[in-house]
Amino acid sequence: MNQADLLDQTPAFQLKGSMLAITVLELARSDLEHLDRQLAAKVEQAPDFFNNTPLILALDKLPEGERQFDLAALIALCRKHGLRTLALRATLAEHIQAAEALDMPVLPPSGARERPVDLASKAPAKESKPAEPVYRPTRIVRTPVRSGQQIYAQGGDLIVMAAVSPGAELLADGNIHVYAPLRGRALAGVKGDTHARIFCQQLAAELVSIAGHYKVAEDLRREPLWTEAVQVELAGDMLNITRL
């Protein structure tokens, strides 16, 4: 047996059943101008739905006075609005003959229960105003913070690039970073963020606080990492100070 014979015996196709979702356009009138206007309104309501949508044109519910029309013009009108007609559903001989002339398959009336398509559920969601971010952009301070100064980073982190003197106070809704000695007061997570942290290159603070939990200088001086580079975080109800 040669290769050609083997190829002849190899199946070239399979016939399979399928439950495809096909939209049915059931005509109640044959006035094409009226149909054009109404389809245009539906397209504006749900443009994504009318995008090469496979369609069955159902003519079997047309009243007697509405049965005369140009089938080719009707199919072209549907195509104009993004609907691709796959088949016709009809019972009248004149409709079946018109479909056969266009080489269009004809389906018998369906016994299945059909329901109207809810285009409102397919319409794109209206753009809503985006919610404000939880944190605002980080506040950066590049000059020394003197005694008596108070700096607050509302809604975000605070970064200080210079020394913080005794009597100065840093506050932030988020984290506090001090890339220099911290000798004043630092209060992070002042609105209750328990995940906030304090970072500094030299811990010599009068007070550090996270989400209302604090340690004062007397407690901090007992820490083995006093005057070291540390991070301060909240563990339960206690402030935990570890080396950077």
Backbone bond lengths (Angstrom), bond angles and torsions (degrees), N, CA, C in turn:
res aa  C-N    CA-C-N  psi(-1)  N-CA   C-N-CA  omega(-1)  CA-C   N-CA-C  phi
1 M - - - 1.481 - - 1.530 108.58 -
2 N 1.348 116.23 125.87 1.457 119.41 -178.41 1.530 111.29 -86.28
3 Q 1.329 114.10 177.37 1.471 119.32 -175.63 1.525 111.67 -64.82
4 A 1.309 117.26 -35.13 1.470 120.38 179.59 1.517 111.06 -63.53
5 D 1.344 116.44 -39.77 1.465 119.45 178.56 1.526 111.59 -65.25
6 L 1.362 115.38 -38.89 1.458 118.82 178.40 1.528 111.34 -63.37
7 L 1.328 115.76 -40.90 1.465 119.51 179.65 1.528 111.19 -64.71
8 D 1.368 116.83 -35.65 1.459 119.68 179.45 1.521 111.80 -65.37
9 Q 1.343 116.46 -30.03 1.452 119.61 -178.04 1.537 112.71 -86.33
10 T 1.326 116.85 -11.65 1.466 120.67 179.22 1.524 109.75 -81.20
11 P 1.324 119.20 124.35 1.480 120.30 -179.13 1.532 111.71 -57.68
12 A 1.309 116.09 132.41 1.464 121.44 179.66 1.522 112.15 -95.17
13 F 1.334 116.81 -10.79 1.468 119.40 -179.33 1.519 109.21 -159.53
14 Q 1.329 114.64 167.62 1.457 123.14 172.43 1.517 108.58 -136.07
15 L 1.308 117.27 140.79 1.459 121.63 174.21 1.520 108.38 -96.61
16 K 1.325 115.59 123.86 1.459 120.34 -177.14 1.517 109.87 -131.10
17 G 1.323 115.56 144.55 1.456 120.21 173.33 1.520 110.37 -79.30
18 S 1.315 116.18 155.52 1.465 119.72 -179.05 1.519 109.05 -151.44
19 M 1.345 115.02 147.66 1.463 120.97 175.19 1.523 107.59 -109.80
20 L 1.334 116.29 78.01 1.456 120.63 -177.67 1.528 110.18 -84.40
21 A 1.331 115.56 147.27 1.464 120.58 176.38 1.526 108.44 -85.46
22 I 1.323 117.21 105.14 1.451 122.60 -179.19 1.525 108.37 -113.91
23 T 1.319 116.35 131.54 1.459 120.96 177.88 1.525 109.84 -79.76
24 V 1.302 116.25 137.14 1.464 122.66 177.41 1.522 108.60 -108.69
25 L 1.323 116.16 123.99 1.462 120.52 174.45 1.529 106.79 -100.64
26 E 1.298 115.70 104.78 1.463 121.88 -175.71 1.523 108.88 -95.20
27 L 1.317 116.00 110.24 1.461 120.61 -175.76 1.515 111.15 -77.64
28 A 1.342 115.13 133.22 1.460 121.46 173.64 1.522 110.95 -108.36
29 R 1.361 115.81 -15.26 1.459 122.37 177.15 1.521 108.02 -142.83
30 S 1.307 116.83 155.95 1.464 120.37 179.31 1.530 112.41 -109.32
31 D 1.316 117.40 12.20 1.464 122.41 177.37 1.520 108.54 -74.04
32 L 1.333 117.81 105.24 1.459 121.41 -173.15 1.532 112.12 -69.57
33 E 1.315 118.00 -33.85 1.472 119.91 177.88 1.527 110.32 -64.35
34 H 1.316 115.39 -43.36 1.461 120.53 178.05 1.530 110.25 -63.67
35 L 1.321 117.01 -42.56 1.469 121.97 178.26 1.515 111.09 -63.45
36 D 1.326 117.19 -40.43 1.467 121.86 -179.87 1.523 110.69 -59.67
37 R 1.325 117.42 -45.80 1.464 121.13 -178.98 1.527 111.05 -65.43
38 Q 1.327 117.12 -42.67 1.459 119.48 -177.80 1.531 111.83 -70.38
39 L 1.326 116.93 -37.57 1.467 118.89 176.61 1.522 111.14 -65.35
40 A 1.333 116.93 -38.75 1.469 120.22 178.10 1.517 110.82 -60.45
41 A 1.340 117.21 -39.12 1.465 120.86 178.28 1.526 111.05 -66.49
42 K 1.337 117.04 -38.68 1.467 120.32 178.11 1.522 111.41 -67.17
43 V 1.329 116.99 -38.42 1.471 120.83 178.57 1.517 110.45 -62.78
44 E 1.324 116.51 -40.31 1.466 119.99 178.46 1.523 111.00 -64.86
45 Q 1.323 116.39 -31.84 1.466 120.69 -179.19 1.529 111.92 -73.47
46 A 1.331 117.09 -38.54 1.478 120.99 -177.05 1.525 109.39 -144.28
47 P 1.331 117.51 74.72 1.474 120.48 -174.61 1.521 113.72 -61.63
48 D 1.320 118.48 -33.79 1.458 120.14 -178.38 1.524 112.16 -67.51
49 F 1.328 117.08 -29.42 1.456 120.26 179.74 1.526 110.87 -68.03
50 F 1.336 116.57 -36.15 1.459 121.52 -179.01 1.525 109.67 -93.48
51 N 1.298 115.86 65.10 1.467 120.89 -178.66 1.523 108.12 -137.37
52 N 1.361 115.36 90.86 1.465 121.72 -176.13 1.531 111.82 54.99
53 T 1.327 116.00 42.11 1.454 121.23 -179.15 1.530 110.22 -77.26
54 P 1.349 118.88 124.86 1.472 120.29 176.37 1.522 110.47 -67.20
55 L 1.331 115.19 139.55 1.462 119.66 -168.16 1.528 111.26 -138.06
56 I 1.311 115.61 143.16 1.465 122.75 166.24 1.521 107.59 -111.00
57 L 1.326 116.60 123.67 1.461 121.28 177.66 1.524 108.38 -87.08
58 A 1.318 116.29 117.67 1.462 121.04 -178.75 1.526 109.13 -102.14
59 L 1.336 115.10 114.91 1.462 120.91 -178.22 1.521 112.04 -107.70
60 D 1.325 116.93 -0.17 1.454 120.53 -171.88 1.527 113.72 -76.76
61 K 1.338 117.84 -5.84 1.467 119.86 179.01 1.531 112.51 -107.86
62 L 1.320 116.55 6.83 1.462 119.66 179.47 1.532 109.99 -67.81
63 P 1.340 117.75 136.03 1.477 119.79 175.17 1.525 110.82 -69.00
64 E 1.301 116.70 163.48 1.469 121.23 -173.09 1.521 112.83 -57.22
65 G 1.311 117.52 -39.94 1.460 119.19 -176.78 1.516 114.33 -77.30
66 E 1.327 118.62 -0.93 1.463 121.79 -175.49 1.534 112.24 -117.16
67 R 1.323 117.38 17.94 1.464 119.29 -170.81 1.523 114.01 -91.37
68 Q 1.327 118.41 -6.81 1.456 121.51 -179.25 1.533 109.84 -100.13
69 F 1.339 116.91 116.17 1.466 120.66 178.18 1.525 108.36 -163.80
70 D 1.324 115.81 170.80 1.472 122.86 179.87 1.537 108.04 -90.12
71 L 1.329 117.04 107.79 1.456 121.03 -177.17 1.531 112.07 -64.13
72 A 1.316 117.70 -39.15 1.468 120.73 179.34 1.524 110.70 -62.68
73 A 1.338 116.97 -39.61 1.462 120.89 178.57 1.525 110.34 -67.28
74 L 1.345 116.32 -36.66 1.467 120.04 178.10 1.526 110.90 -64.27
75 I 1.329 117.59 -44.17 1.468 121.43 179.50 1.525 110.13 -65.01
76 A 1.326 117.43 -39.70 1.467 121.20 178.47 1.524 110.76 -64.80
77 L 1.327 116.38 -37.79 1.464 120.18 178.31 1.524 110.59 -64.12
78 C 1.329 116.64 -43.58 1.468 119.85 177.55 1.530 110.26 -61.53
79 R 1.334 115.99 -42.55 1.475 119.70 179.99 1.531 110.55 -63.02
80 K 1.299 117.58 -35.24 1.469 122.15 178.46 1.524 110.98 -58.41
81 H 1.321 116.53 -33.56 1.464 121.37 -177.64 1.531 112.70 -99.60
82 G 1.340 117.00 15.94 1.463 120.23 173.58 1.500 115.15 89.05
83 L 1.335 118.25 12.50 1.465 122.46 -179.41 1.527 109.33 -106.04
84 R 1.322 116.31 121.58 1.467 121.18 -179.13 1.529 109.50 -100.86
85 T 1.326 115.67 112.55 1.461 120.60 -176.99 1.524 109.96 -75.82
86 L 1.335 116.14 121.27 1.457 122.14 179.16 1.526 111.83 -96.01
87 A 1.319 116.29 -33.59 1.458 120.08 -176.02 1.520 109.74 -158.98
88 L 1.333 114.13 166.80 1.449 121.59 179.15 1.524 108.40 -113.46
89 R 1.322 116.79 144.07 1.456 120.85 171.70 1.518 106.75 -113.80
90 A 1.311 115.22 114.65 1.460 118.58 -172.64 1.518 110.60 -153.68
91 T 1.337 113.85 160.08 1.475 120.31 176.94 1.521 111.64 -125.85
92 L 1.335 117.98 -25.57 1.468 120.96 -177.90 1.530 110.42 -74.68
93 A 1.321 116.04 141.86 1.459 121.45 -178.27 1.530 111.10 -61.31
94 E 1.335 116.32 -39.64 1.468 118.62 -178.40 1.528 111.87 -64.70
95 H 1.332 117.98 -36.23 1.468 120.74 177.22 1.525 110.44 -70.07
96 I 1.319 116.61 -40.01 1.469 120.23 179.70 1.526 110.30 -65.36
97 Q 1.329 117.59 -41.72 1.464 121.05 178.50 1.525 111.13 -64.02
98 A 1.352 116.90 -41.23 1.471 119.89 178.80 1.519 110.47 -63.43
99 A 1.332 117.40 -38.79 1.464 121.13 178.61 1.520 110.74 -66.48
100 E 1.342 117.06 -42.65 1.462 120.10 179.51 1.524 110.76 -63.66
101 A 1.328 117.59 -35.37 1.463 120.91 178.14 1.524 111.69 -64.21
102 L 1.339 116.32 -28.29 1.472 121.73 178.32 1.530 111.78 -95.84
103 D 1.342 116.27 6.77 1.467 122.48 -177.73 1.527 110.51 56.97
104 M 1.331 114.85 42.56 1.458 122.17 -178.31 1.529 109.26 -105.44
105 P 1.341 119.68 127.09 1.459 120.94 177.60 1.518 111.09 -60.77
106 V 1.335 115.39 147.91 1.462 121.53 178.72 1.523 108.72 -118.89
107 L 1.341 116.12 129.32 1.456 122.21 -179.99 1.517 109.62 -106.66
108 P 1.326 117.54 148.00 1.464 120.17 175.30 1.519 110.12 -73.82
109 P 1.317 118.82 165.45 1.478 120.77 175.75 1.513 110.46 -55.93
110 S 1.326 115.70 140.78 1.461 120.94 -176.60 1.517 110.60 -86.92
111 G 1.352 115.53 138.37 1.457 119.89 174.36 1.507 111.93 -91.88
112 A 1.334 116.02 -4.67 1.468 119.77 -178.55 1.515 110.38 -74.16
113 R 1.323 115.14 150.23 1.462 120.23 176.89 1.519 109.08 -78.41
114 E 1.324 116.67 123.86 1.458 121.67 -179.31 1.522 109.00 -111.53
115 R 1.321 114.57 150.51 1.460 119.00 -179.79 1.519 108.91 -130.38
116 P 1.338 117.69 148.78 1.471 120.14 178.81 1.524 111.59 -60.53
117 V 1.322 115.57 145.58 1.470 120.89 177.06 1.519 108.95 -78.23
118 D 1.336 115.70 129.99 1.469 121.07 177.97 1.517 108.80 -86.93
119 L 1.329 116.90 94.42 1.463 120.47 -177.95 1.516 111.78 -69.87
120 A 1.330 117.59 -23.43 1.466 119.66 179.77 1.513 110.41 -61.71
121 S 1.334 116.99 -35.25 1.468 119.78 -179.96 1.506 111.93 -74.77
122 K 1.357 117.55 -17.11 1.451 121.21 -178.86 1.515 111.87 -99.43
123 A 1.315 116.57 -6.54 1.459 120.00 -179.95 1.517 110.11 -71.68
124 P 1.348 117.08 145.10 1.465 118.61 178.34 1.510 111.54 -63.59
125 A 1.306 116.20 141.26 1.463 120.92 -179.37 1.523 110.24 -64.69
126 K 1.328 115.20 141.20 1.460 119.13 177.12 1.514 110.01 -69.84
127 E 1.337 113.86 139.74 1.459 118.09 -179.86 1.521 109.66 -66.87
128 S 1.293 115.43 128.30 1.458 120.08 177.13 1.517 109.06 -104.84
129 K 1.299 115.21 158.29 1.452 119.80 179.65 1.521 109.47 -65.98
130 P 1.355 117.21 125.00 1.465 118.09 -178.10 1.516 111.35 -63.36
131 A 1.305 114.54 142.41 1.461 119.55 179.10 1.523 110.06 -67.04
132 E 1.320 115.72 146.01 1.450 119.19 178.32 1.519 110.00 -66.14
133 P 1.340 116.95 141.89 1.459 118.66 -179.44 1.526 111.55 -62.71
134 V 1.329 115.03 150.37 1.461 119.92 178.55 1.519 109.78 -61.92
135 Y 1.322 115.58 -42.05 1.458 120.70 179.82 1.524 110.62 -112.88
136 R 1.322 115.07 137.99 1.449 120.07 173.53 1.524 108.84 -85.68
137 P 1.326 118.32 171.02 1.464 119.12 179.92 1.524 112.41 -55.93
138 T 1.323 115.35 146.46 1.463 121.93 -179.42 1.526 111.05 -58.74
139 R 1.321 115.71 138.17 1.467 120.74 175.73 1.515 108.74 -93.72
140 I 1.312 116.45 128.17 1.464 121.91 -177.29 1.524 109.66 -116.90
141 V 1.336 116.42 128.33 1.474 122.88 177.90 1.520 107.65 -116.46
142 R 1.329 116.65 124.14 1.472 120.81 -175.08 1.530 113.40 -105.55
143 T 1.318 117.14 -5.59 1.464 120.38 -178.53 1.523 110.05 -110.54
144 P 1.337 118.38 157.49 1.470 120.28 179.72 1.522 111.36 -58.51
145 V 1.337 115.12 145.64 1.466 121.07 178.44 1.528 107.13 -99.44
146 R 1.329 115.51 113.46 1.466 121.43 -172.39 1.529 111.27 -83.40
147 S 1.339 115.34 165.76 1.455 122.13 176.81 1.524 109.85 -59.90
148 G 1.331 116.01 134.12 1.465 120.66 -179.21 1.519 113.27 92.34
149 Q 1.341 118.75 -13.98 1.457 120.78 178.28 1.533 110.25 -80.69
150 Q 1.297 114.58 145.24 1.469 120.72 173.03 1.525 108.10 -128.40
151 I 1.337 116.60 127.03 1.466 121.94 -179.80 1.522 107.84 -122.50
152 Y 1.335 115.36 128.23 1.465 120.70 -176.44 1.528 109.65 -123.70
153 A 1.325 117.05 126.36 1.465 122.57 173.49 1.524 107.54 -99.94
154 Q 1.327 115.80 96.10 1.458 120.40 -177.08 1.520 110.26 -78.07
155 G 1.326 116.09 126.52 1.450 120.70 176.41 1.505 115.71 74.69
156 G 1.318 119.03 11.41 1.460 119.81 -178.43 1.503 113.42 -162.98
157 D 1.341 116.08 -161.89 1.457 122.97 -179.10 1.521 110.77 -92.26
158 L 1.337 114.76 159.56 1.459 122.11 176.54 1.520 108.48 -122.58
159 I 1.318 115.75 127.03 1.469 121.70 176.46 1.522 108.17 -118.50
160 V 1.331 116.32 124.23 1.468 121.75 177.57 1.516 107.92 -115.26
161 M 1.336 115.62 124.10 1.470 121.27 -175.39 1.522 112.83 -95.15
162 A 1.335 117.53 3.26 1.471 121.16 -176.62 1.522 109.10 -137.03
163 A 1.337 115.88 177.53 1.472 120.95 -175.21 1.521 111.61 -68.17
164 V 1.334 114.72 148.05 1.465 122.09 176.35 1.534 107.37 -111.10
165 S 1.323 116.32 115.57 1.467 121.58 -173.20 1.529 111.33 -77.98
166 P 1.351 117.46 159.56 1.466 120.75 171.43 1.521 109.68 -57.49
167 G 1.330 115.92 140.43 1.460 119.81 -178.67 1.519 113.79 89.17
168 A 1.352 117.83 -9.48 1.466 120.76 175.85 1.532 108.90 -89.22
169 E 1.313 115.92 157.21 1.465 119.58 -176.73 1.525 110.43 -135.99
170 L 1.341 115.18 128.70 1.463 122.25 176.36 1.524 108.45 -111.27
171 L 1.321 116.02 133.08 1.464 121.37 177.17 1.523 109.09 -132.97
172 A 1.340 116.81 142.92 1.460 121.05 177.77 1.522 109.40 -152.28
173 D 1.325 115.42 143.91 1.454 119.13 172.84 1.525 110.72 -72.31
174 G 1.334 116.64 -24.39 1.455 122.18 177.35 1.519 111.65 -108.77
175 N 1.333 116.44 -133.42 1.457 122.74 -177.91 1.521 111.64 -86.40
176 I 1.324 115.22 161.50 1.469 121.91 173.40 1.523 107.90 -124.42
177 H 1.331 115.51 127.99 1.463 122.23 176.42 1.521 107.94 -119.44
178 V 1.319 116.80 127.95 1.472 121.02 176.54 1.524 107.50 -125.41
179 Y 1.329 116.13 110.51 1.464 120.98 -178.63 1.530 110.25 -93.15
180 A 1.333 113.20 53.15 1.467 121.54 -177.94 1.532 106.04 -176.32
181 P 1.353 118.89 -179.15 1.469 119.55 176.92 1.530 111.40 -63.73
182 L 1.339 114.83 136.53 1.461 121.98 176.09 1.522 107.60 -107.42
183 R 1.367 116.08 104.10 1.463 120.53 -177.80 1.527 112.33 -111.28
184 G 1.326 116.86 -9.88 1.467 120.06 179.57 1.521 111.10 -96.60
185 R 1.323 115.15 -144.83 1.461 121.29 -177.05 1.532 108.58 -108.91
186 A 1.338 117.10 139.42 1.467 121.62 179.01 1.521 108.40 -131.46
187 L 1.333 116.47 120.06 1.461 122.24 -178.51 1.534 108.56 -123.86
188 A 1.322 117.09 107.40 1.469 122.81 -179.60 1.528 109.56 -102.33
189 G 1.340 115.64 158.16 1.472 119.74 -179.85 1.507 112.39 57.40
190 V 1.319 117.39 43.75 1.462 119.90 -171.63 1.526 112.87 -68.67
191 K 1.342 117.18 -16.04 1.466 119.68 176.62 1.527 111.89 -100.92
192 G 1.329 115.33 16.32 1.449 118.64 172.91 1.513 116.42 104.40
193 D 1.335 118.37 9.10 1.470 120.57 178.29 1.521 109.50 -73.79
194 T 1.325 116.61 104.26 1.468 120.62 -177.46 1.522 112.87 -76.17
195 H 1.328 117.08 -8.72 1.468 120.85 178.39 1.529 112.54 -91.94
196 A 1.304 117.12 -3.57 1.456 120.71 179.89 1.527 110.41 -67.20
197 R 1.333 116.12 154.84 1.466 121.79 -179.94 1.519 110.31 -137.08
198 I 1.343 113.75 162.56 1.467 121.14 174.45 1.525 107.55 -120.71
199 F 1.324 115.46 129.67 1.460 121.66 177.34 1.524 108.78 -121.71
200 C 1.317 116.82 136.45 1.469 118.95 176.09 1.528 110.05 -150.98
201 Q 1.335 114.92 155.32 1.466 119.72 -179.29 1.524 112.52 -83.66
202 Q 1.330 114.96 -19.99 1.472 117.56 176.62 1.523 108.09 -151.08
203 L 1.347 115.81 114.61 1.462 120.53 -178.24 1.527 110.07 -84.58
204 A 1.354 116.50 109.02 1.456 122.29 175.04 1.526 108.25 -143.33
205 A 1.332 114.82 38.74 1.460 121.08 -167.69 1.520 112.86 -80.42
206 E 1.323 114.87 154.32 1.469 121.27 171.45 1.529 110.50 -78.36
207 L 1.334 115.96 -29.74 1.462 120.44 179.82 1.524 108.08 -163.66
208 V 1.340 115.80 139.62 1.466 121.03 168.30 1.518 107.25 -125.96
209 S 1.347 115.89 142.77 1.462 120.20 -175.87 1.520 109.42 -146.72
210 I 1.327 115.71 140.48 1.469 122.02 173.27 1.523 108.02 -132.08
211 A 1.327 115.52 120.09 1.469 122.42 178.54 1.524 111.99 50.78
212 G 1.332 116.79 39.92 1.456 121.50 176.45 1.518 115.33 88.22
213 H 1.320 119.54 -8.12 1.467 123.38 176.01 1.527 107.90 -94.70
214 Y 1.343 117.87 128.35 1.461 118.44 -169.44 1.525 111.69 -138.74
215 K 1.330 112.51 163.51 1.464 122.12 168.23 1.520 107.31 -133.73
216 V 1.332 115.73 138.58 1.465 120.71 179.05 1.525 109.55 -98.58
217 A 1.330 115.44 175.64 1.460 120.80 -172.97 1.526 112.67 -57.63
218 E 1.341 117.49 -38.90 1.462 120.44 -179.44 1.526 110.96 -59.33
219 D 1.329 117.06 -40.41 1.470 120.65 178.03 1.523 110.81 -73.04
220 L 1.326 116.60 -39.67 1.461 120.22 -175.49 1.526 111.97 -66.43
221 R 1.342 116.06 -34.28 1.462 118.50 -178.80 1.527 112.17 -66.13
222 R 1.330 116.99 -21.40 1.461 120.63 176.96 1.530 112.32 -80.46
223 E 1.302 116.13 -11.12 1.460 119.85 179.74 1.531 110.30 -70.99
224 P 1.353 117.94 137.59 1.465 119.96 178.25 1.522 113.32 -64.16
225 L 1.360 116.84 -18.30 1.465 120.23 -178.06 1.530 112.43 -100.52
226 W 1.330 116.45 18.49 1.480 120.84 175.55 1.518 108.71 -58.19
227 T 1.327 116.38 132.37 1.470 126.42 -176.67 1.539 113.13 71.00
228 E 1.320 118.06 9.73 1.471 120.88 176.79 1.536 110.43 -99.95
229 A 1.341 115.36 169.80 1.461 121.35 173.37 1.523 108.40 -78.82
230 V 1.327 117.56 120.80 1.464 120.42 -171.62 1.534 111.52 -139.50
231 Q 1.326 112.32 168.02 1.461 119.88 164.99 1.526 108.08 -124.50
232 V 1.329 115.79 146.09 1.458 121.97 -179.13 1.525 107.22 -118.97
233 E 1.329 115.89 125.87 1.457 119.74 178.13 1.520 109.81 -136.35
234 L 1.314 115.83 163.32 1.454 121.38 -178.78 1.523 109.54 -95.52
235 A 1.341 116.04 125.38 1.457 121.82 176.13 1.529 107.09 -122.05
236 G 1.335 115.24 101.66 1.452 118.73 -172.49 1.509 109.94 69.99
237 D 1.329 116.69 -119.92 1.464 121.42 176.63 1.527 111.78 -106.34
238 M 1.324 117.47 9.21 1.463 121.02 -175.47 1.518 111.05 -115.59
239 L 1.318 116.04 144.70 1.452 120.67 173.58 1.526 109.13 -82.92
240 N 1.314 115.26 129.66 1.453 121.58 -179.36 1.519 108.72 -110.28
241 I 1.328 116.73 123.45 1.474 121.17 -177.90 1.521 108.73 -111.66
242 T 1.344 115.42 121.68 1.462 120.17 -178.94 1.519 109.94 -130.22
243 R 1.322 114.70 160.43 1.458 121.00 -177.64 1.532 110.57 -74.05
244 L 1.307 115.97 142.21 1.451 120.68 174.54 1.533 109.83 -76.92
